Structures are given as C-alpha cells and as structure tokens.
C-alpha cells in the first residue's frame, strides 16, 4: 500500500464533495487509481475523458505511481 495525495476539480470535486485528500491504494498507475475512485464515488467520466498530472507534470495514465505522489485528474471544462 502507498499513500497518494489527490486533488479534484470541476465535476470530480462536486461528486467527491471535497477538493483534495490522501488515499491509500495498491494502484500502480493513474488509470488503476481512477478505476478505484470511479467505483467508490461514481465518477461519471472515463479515463479517456481526463488528463492527469503526477507531481505537477502532465503524465500518461500508465505512469508508475510511488509513495507520496500527488495526482490531479483534470476533467474537460467548458468555457466561453
């Protein structure tokens, strides 16, 4: 198990009811971690609809996760 810091934005923040948290996980990459979160909190988006940043850098969904990493899932946003 490792502890990952998470930040949520837009619809993910609304669904989760908070903007950040620390979570223990066995996930090896952001895609696996998002699968856990989606199942637990009924997030409506797929991994294909998101971008992810690990430790402040845009990353692939298969980037290896390590103890203490910060993961931010970035949903699509509408603007005008």
Secondary structure, 3 states (H helix, E strand, C coil): CEEEEEEECHHHHHHHCCCEEEEEECCCEHHHHHHHHHHHHCCCCCHHHEEEEECCEEECCCCECCCCCEEEEEECCCCC
